[in-house]
């Protein structure tokens, strides 16, 4: 229900096709748009205050505490740019939650991971949480009202491949893997660039676009950029996207998110659990 309302809000509040942009909305359409925006505004804070259980329950949220945790674990601290906040979270510390009582979604990585990146201050953070059913949820940050998002993605590294040999069809599937809750089509990988970050991290920067189909029957053209690297024999990264209309405005912010992404294999989960208890 939350997804359909959110998609409705995005489809109506941010039309992107030439037909929608030039059409005159009737009284009914204007009322529907206003209602969708109000509902999305009301629901968004619920995501910010959702209960998080497990290793991320007491996660650090400011620059000092995030960097203290990274340093204690032997990783380099983050430099937080103005207008951004740091995100440091763990994923994979418990068995995957089953889907229907029997099936569980398999992870691309074997060991728990520590994921970190920067995101624009004010975006709502999503965290994996643990219940008696296992670990569910993903790592991400979103501006739900305007349709801006940053989402963690992972897929197994194909046998015999390395980061620089991965193809556009592989990344088309990789990008689609974190869109499974959406109705989408025409995922197109536009460009893949190899980048070596100042700390020596080799990653790929992937530019892409796709079409989001809303429950209201509208289409929303979306555009984004992602960064990917290899950790624990998996292709992991952060996928950022917004509407095509907003992309130029947000491009530098999305690139900051991508450049700041790192994922580290946690070799001693018990040590981390002791630190965060």
C-alpha positions, 0 to 999 in steps of 0.5 A: 500500500505504501509503495502504490501511494508513493508511486502515485505521488511520484507519477502525479507530482513529477510528470516527465513525458511531453504529453503529461507536461503539456496536458491541462489537468482537470479539477479531478486530476489537480485534486488527486495530485494534491491528495497524493502529495499530502499522503506521501508527506504524511507517510514519509516520516513513518519511514524515518521513525520505523523501529530498527532492531539488531546490529543497526539499532544503535548505529552512529549517525553523526560524523564524529561517531561514524568515523570513530566506529570506522577507525575502531574497525581499522577503516579510513574515516569519511570526510563529510561535505557540507549539506551531507550526512554520513551513513554507516550500517551493517548488512548480513548479520543474520539469516535472510528473512523468509519470504512466505514461510519457506523461501528466503532470498539468497545474498550475493555475499557470504560475510556480513558487510559494513557499508558507508556513504554520504547522503544529502542531509534531510533524506530519510534513512532505510536500515536492515532490521532483525526479527525472529524471522531473520534480517529484512530490509536494505540500506538506503536513503531517500527523499520520498516526496521528490522521488530521489533515492540511493539504494544498496545493491549486490549481485554475485561476481560471475565466474571468471569475471573481474570488475573491469570486464563486466558488461552492460547487460550484467549491470542492466540486471544488477540495477534492476535487482534493487528495483524489484518492488517497482513496476519498471521497464527499459532499463538502459545502461548508458555509460560505464567508466572506471575510476580509482578513488584517492584512497586507491579504491577501484570502482565503476561509475554507471550512468543509466535511465529507466521508465517507472510505471505508476499504478495511476497509469502514468509513466515517469522517466528516471535517470541515475548514476551508480557506483560498483566495486567488488567485496567478498566475491560480490559486485556491490554498490550504491544506486542513485536515481531521480526523475529525469527533470531533476537529474541535472539539478541533483547530478553533483549530489548523486555523484558525491553519494557514489564516490563516497560509497565503500563496502567492507567485509566484516571478518569478526562479527562477534567483535562488532556485535560486542561494540554495538550492544 
